[in-house]
Amino acid sequence: MKVFKITFLIFAASLLSCGTNNSEKSTSKEKKVVKKDSINSSKIVEKESKKVEKTWDSLTARNVIPFFTEFGKQNKKSIVEISTKFGKIKIQLYKDTPIHRANFLFLTKINYFDTTVFYRVAKNFVIQGGNSDHFYTIKQRKKYGNYQLEPEFRKNRRHKYGALAAAREWEHNPKKRSSPFQFYIVHNRNGAHHLNGEHTVFGEVISGFKTMDRIAAVKVGPDEWPLSDVHMTIKILE
């Protein structure tokens, strides 16, 4: 009987031991599963965060504001210079119209304006540029999908003499969104204040007013396009 009791106790102990080992193995497996799931979860979060961080790194018609917000932070200069065969025009871009400022700097950096002309000259009113039928100009517009800019109207930014403003479509444009490519400079010494609140003013001429007068004096056709093209190049100064 003693032998039987001892044998039974050993057998029971082994069962308990086995159960404990299985339990430990099961817990160990569960830990591994949790760990694996945790890693997968963190990878998903990392991927999602990368997607969010990259919403601005490639300009499309759908990410205009985040793209130019970030571009503006990385490009703080605000003075540009337009060169033509008639001389140079130096312009101060306004920092309180940040999207328009960043857009103008971006187009200058990719040399968009260097194949464009002053395509409309209305003496004593405006000289308007930023367009042409050059292949590169058309290619750049097609590449970026002819995006538009939300208006940035400011009460202190008026259509005074020398104001730089964004052109826009008047038809089917109730929100008064700006063309990113085309701009005009007010040539009327009394300003063009009937355009306040209609077009975004985002800079002003600080030197080169005589150059403006020379451009305004060229002969134009019925559509106000100069008979001899007034080409331009633009560079960022400071």
Residue pairs with C-beta under 8 A, 6 or more apart in sequence:
55 63
55 66
55 67
56 63
56 66
56 67
56 69
56 70
56 71
57 67
57 70
58 67
59 67
59 106
59 144
59 147
60 67
60 144
60 145
60 147
61 144
61 145
61 146
61 147
61 148
64 99
64 147
64 148
64 149
64 150
65 99
65 150
68 98
68 99
68 102
68 103
68 106
69 98
69 99
69 102
71 102
71 105
71 106
72 98
72 99
72 101
72 102
72 105
75 102
75 105
75 106
75 109
77 105
77 236
77 237
77 238
78 92
78 93
78 94
78 95
78 101
78 238
79 90
79 91
79 92
79 93
79 206
79 236
79 237
79 238
80 90
80 91
80 93
80 104
80 105
80 108
80 234
80 235
80 236
80 237
81 88
81 89
81 90
81 91
81 234
81 235
81 237
82 88
82 89
82 90
82 91
82 113
82 129
82 208
82 232
82 233
82 234
83 232
83 233
83 234
83 235
84 118
84 211
84 215
84 230
84 231
84 232
85 230
85 231
86 211
86 214
86 215
86 230
87 208
87 210
87 211
87 214
88 207
88 208
88 211
89 185
89 205
89 207
89 208
89 211
89 212
90 205
90 206
90 207
90 208
90 237
91 164
91 203
91 204
91 205
91 206
92 203
92 204
92 206
93 100
93 101
93 104
93 105
93 164
93 202
93 203
94 100
94 101
94 154
94 157
94 201
94 202
94 203
94 204
95 101
96 152
96 154
96 157
97 152
97 154
97 157
97 200
97 201
97 202
97 203
98 152
99 149
99 150
99 152
100 149
100 152
100 166
100 178
100 200
100 202
101 202
101 203
103 149
103 180
104 183
104 202
104 203
105 236
107 113
107 180
107 181
108 234
108 235
108 236
109 236
110 140
112 137
112 140
112 181
113 129
113 130
113 232
113 233
113 234
114 232
114 233
114 234
115 132
115 134
115 136
115 137
116 129
116 130
116 131
116 132
116 134
116 137
116 181
116 231
116 232
117 129
117 131
117 132
117 226
117 229
117 230
117 231
117 232
118 127
118 128
118 129
118 215
118 226
118 230
118 232
119 128
119 129
119 130
119 131
119 132
119 225
119 226
120 126
120 127
120 128
120 129
120 184
120 223
120 224
120 225
121 127
121 128
121 215
121 216
121 218
121 220
121 224
121 225
121 226
121 230
122 128
122 187
122 224
123 187
123 216
123 217
124 187
124 188
124 216
125 186
125 187
125 188
125 192
126 184
126 185
126 186
126 187
126 188
126 192
127 184
127 185
127 187
127 212
127 215
127 216
128 167
128 182
128 183
128 184
128 185
129 182
129 183
129 184
129 230
129 232
130 167
130 179
130 181
130 182
130 183
131 137
131 181
131 182
132 229
141 181
144 180
147 180
148 168
148 177
148 178
148 179
148 180
149 166
149 177
149 178
149 179
149 180
149 200
150 175
150 177
150 178
151 175
151 176
151 177
151 178
151 200
152 200
152 202
153 197
153 200
154 201
157 163
157 200
157 201
157 202
158 191
158 193
158 196
158 201
159 165
159 186
159 191
159 192
159 193
159 194
159 195
159 196
159 199
159 201
160 186
160 191
160 204
161 186
161 187
161 188
161 189
161 190
161 191
162 185
162 186
162 204
162 205
162 209
162 212
163 185
163 186
163 191
163 192
163 201
163 203
163 204
163 205
164 183
164 184
164 185
164 201
164 202
164 203
164 204
164 205
165 183
165 184
165 185
165 186
165 195
165 199
165 200
165 201
165 202
166 178
166 179
166 180
166 182
166 183
166 199
166 200
166 202
167 178
167 179
167 182
167 183
167 184
167 199
168 176
168 177
168 178
168 179
168 199
169 179
176 198
176 199
178 199
178 200
185 205
185 212
186 192
187 212
187 213
187 216
205 212
215 230
218 226
218 227
218 228
218 230
219 226
219 227
219 228
220 226
220 227
221 227
